[in-house]
Amino acid sequence: MTDTIVLGAGIIGVCIAIHLQRRGRNVLLVDRREPGRETSYGNAGIIQREGVRPRAFPRDLGELLRIGAKRGLDTRYDLAALPGYVPALASYWRNSAPARYRRIVAEYAPLIAHSISEHADLISAAGAEDLIDKRGFLLLFRSAARRDAAFADADADARDYGIGRARLDADEVARMEPALRVPLVGALHWTAPWTVRDPGALVDAYVGLFRQLGGTVALGNADSLGAAGSGWTVRTSDGSASAAEVVLALGPWAGEATRRLGYRFPLFIKRGYCREYQYMPGVTLNRPVLDIEMGYLLAPMHRGVRLTTGAEFAHQNAPKNEAQVEGSEAVARQLIELGARLDLEPWLGARPCTPDMKPIIGRAPNHRNLWLAFGHAHHGLTLGAVTGRLLAEQMTGETPFVDPRPFSAQRFVA
Ligand SMILES: Cc1cc2nc3c(=O)[nH]c(=O)nc-3n(C[C@H](O)[C@H](O)[C@H](O)COP(=O)(O)OP(=O)(O)OC[C@H]3O[C@@H](n4cnc5c(N)ncnc54)[C@H](O)[C@@H]3O)c2cc1C
């Protein structure tokens, strides 16, 4: 007998399923494909303990003009898709104004504060330590102005949130990452984050833990979700499943499923690409490096060096536009010697975003026994384990370990 169906087996859904199963619920985890093969697969793999400030909308005119002129690699857009983005981006812009943004950071930081400790718990229970590196990551600087501004912000984050960091000069960067060959003026070393050497494999390990705890996984489509008495049913490859409660953890597809249930959450996506390259003999990257002024990231993975791009504003189902990943690759090949591409096509994912930069985690406003967990934007891997615990505590009536009120879906319901 199933108590709870979790729809969506990305990092968010899998962590929720584990935490519910641990609390004695009989959980069925349903996805239309194998777990962890969408957004939770091709990301940069950083558990961003330093990420107390969610990614804000740029407020600086020069920065906006640069993006508008498509001069950088970090942000791209498809003009045809922009009208659909306008309402959400207008709200995102308002929420990024200094006073509102400060409030949002104060609400968001407590979630991030637990990101490492909550993953550590699941990593250890799942026996996934071989996927984890604890050497942090580097923000590389090509100009003194960007470096000094980032150093000052990092000092503030160290003071306000106790986040570990080190300022590195050019020689120190060269000692830590000898394979980098472009002149740099220094780097910021975020020392607290952990990095995952294969994010898809981490989801697989967590699914293994969930099964060990007695949980069940099935193929099925959220489109088939229907009310049945006071509960819900879903069609799965193993037949029709029913349960008292359902959790929607559908990442960038949450908009479709919640619209069918009558909600109009102002969700939007930022697409992002990843591509992997063979390691060159004798060329080692010890930790991820964010080439912040150029707008892409390189991360050492088990399989090869992974390049991930910045944001692309486009229709979710629009064909891939390889310009951003091609441009990033050209710059990355100057920074470090990369081997051959490991796949013909780049991977494409979509960061699931909300205009106030906070995920939705909690009860659905207008339905009994329906729970929501999506909108984790740039930090879904980071916040997977935290979200799993926070939602499971709310569902089982425990006292939540973090105040859940800032993440309530109610804030988007008139
Ligand atoms: C390029 C890139 C780099 C990133 N780097 C990082 C990083 O370093 N650190 C970090 O913390 N975050 C990072 N992120 C963000 C992070 O990857 C996402 O926030 C996170 O993966 C979202 O997880 P999710 O479980 O909500 O969504 P998903 O992983 O997309 O899971 C949703 C699941 O729902 C399923 N589904 C969808 N529709 C249906 C349906 N109708 N029926 C059944 N199942 C359905 C899908 O198959 C999928 O498995 C990055 C994102 C990108 C794109």
PDBQT file of the ligand as one rigid body, heavy atoms in Angstrom, charges set to zero:
ROOT
HETATM    1  C1  LIG A 501      24.209  23.963 -16.989  1.00  0.00    +0.000 C 
HETATM    2  C2  LIG A 501      23.699  23.852 -15.558  1.00  0.00    +0.000 A 
HETATM    3  C3  LIG A 501      24.602  23.857 -14.502  1.00  0.00    +0.000 A 
HETATM    4  C4  LIG A 501      24.138  23.755 -13.183  1.00  0.00    +0.000 A 
HETATM    5  N1  LIG A 501      25.055  23.686 -12.151  1.00  0.00    +0.000 NA
HETATM    6  C5  LIG A 501      24.607  23.534 -10.875  1.00  0.00    +0.000 A 
HETATM    7  C6  LIG A 501      25.529  23.401  -9.800  1.00  0.00    +0.000 A 
HETATM    8  O1  LIG A 501      26.749  23.349  -9.972  1.00  0.00    +0.000 OA
HETATM    9  N2  LIG A 501      25.020  23.311  -8.525  1.00  0.00    +0.000 N 
HETATM   10  C7  LIG A 501      23.678  23.324  -8.276  1.00  0.00    +0.000 A 
HETATM   11  O2  LIG A 501      23.289  23.279  -7.116  1.00  0.00    +0.000 OA
HETATM   12  N3  LIG A 501      22.783  23.404  -9.285  1.00  0.00    +0.000 NA
HETATM   13  C8  LIG A 501      23.211  23.516 -10.578  1.00  0.00    +0.000 A 
HETATM   14  N4  LIG A 501      22.315  23.607 -11.591  1.00  0.00    +0.000 N 
HETATM   15  C9  LIG A 501      20.873  23.604 -11.284  1.00  0.00    +0.000 C 
HETATM   16  C10 LIG A 501      20.381  22.200 -10.977  1.00  0.00    +0.000 C 
HETATM   17  O3  LIG A 501      20.871  21.278 -11.940  1.00  0.00    +0.000 OA
HETATM   18  C11 LIG A 501      18.845  22.177 -10.969  1.00  0.00    +0.000 C 
HETATM   19  O4  LIG A 501      18.349  23.188 -10.124  1.00  0.00    +0.000 OA
HETATM   20  C12 LIG A 501      18.337  20.824 -10.424  1.00  0.00    +0.000 C 
HETATM   21  O5  LIG A 501      18.906  19.761 -11.148  1.00  0.00    +0.000 OA
HETATM   22  C13 LIG A 501      16.824  20.746 -10.492  1.00  0.00    +0.000 C 
HETATM   23  O6  LIG A 501      16.468  19.480  -9.994  1.00  0.00    +0.000 OA
HETATM   24  P1  LIG A 501      14.962  18.978 -10.087  1.00  0.00    +0.000 P 
HETATM   25  O7  LIG A 501      14.917  17.654  -9.430  1.00  0.00    +0.000 OA
HETATM   26  O8  LIG A 501      14.059  20.050  -9.604  1.00  0.00    +0.000 OA
HETATM   27  O9  LIG A 501      14.705  18.859 -11.665  1.00  0.00    +0.000 OA
HETATM   28  P2  LIG A 501      15.081  17.676 -12.678  1.00  0.00    +0.000 P 
HETATM   29  O10 LIG A 501      16.403  17.108 -12.405  1.00  0.00    +0.000 OA
HETATM   30  O11 LIG A 501      14.828  18.203 -14.066  1.00  0.00    +0.000 OA
HETATM   31  O12 LIG A 501      14.011  16.564 -12.340  1.00  0.00    +0.000 OA
HETATM   32  C14 LIG A 501      12.654  16.656 -12.748  1.00  0.00    +0.000 C 
HETATM   33  C15 LIG A 501      12.218  15.255 -13.144  1.00  0.00    +0.000 C 
HETATM   34  O13 LIG A 501      10.841  15.310 -13.502  1.00  0.00    +0.000 OA
HETATM   35  C16 LIG A 501      10.624  14.401 -14.575  1.00  0.00    +0.000 C 
HETATM   36  N5  LIG A 501       9.420  14.765 -15.294  1.00  0.00    +0.000 N 
HETATM   37  C17 LIG A 501       9.187  15.910 -15.990  1.00  0.00    +0.000 A 
HETATM   38  N6  LIG A 501       7.948  15.892 -16.487  1.00  0.00    +0.000 NA
HETATM   39  C18 LIG A 501       7.390  14.708 -16.119  1.00  0.00    +0.000 A 
HETATM   40  C19 LIG A 501       6.130  14.123 -16.338  1.00  0.00    +0.000 A 
HETATM   41  N7  LIG A 501       5.180  14.725 -17.059  1.00  0.00    +0.000 N 
HETATM   42  N8  LIG A 501       5.882  12.909 -15.783  1.00  0.00    +0.000 NA
HETATM   43  C20 LIG A 501       6.821  12.268 -15.070  1.00  0.00    +0.000 A 
HETATM   44  N9  LIG A 501       8.046  12.782 -14.835  1.00  0.00    +0.000 NA
HETATM   45  C21 LIG A 501       8.329  13.990 -15.354  1.00  0.00    +0.000 A 
HETATM   46  C22 LIG A 501      11.876  14.530 -15.412  1.00  0.00    +0.000 C 
HETATM   47  O14 LIG A 501      12.064  13.385 -16.235  1.00  0.00    +0.000 OA
HETATM   48  C23 LIG A 501      12.968  14.716 -14.352  1.00  0.00    +0.000 C 
HETATM   49  O15 LIG A 501      13.587  13.498 -14.030  1.00  0.00    +0.000 OA
HETATM   50  C24 LIG A 501      22.748  23.698 -12.927  1.00  0.00    +0.000 A 
HETATM   51  C25 LIG A 501      21.834  23.673 -13.996  1.00  0.00    +0.000 A 
HETATM   52  C26 LIG A 501      22.304  23.728 -15.306  1.00  0.00    +0.000 A 
HETATM   53  C27 LIG A 501      21.312  23.679 -16.438  1.00  0.00    +0.000 C 
ENDROOT
TORSDOF 0
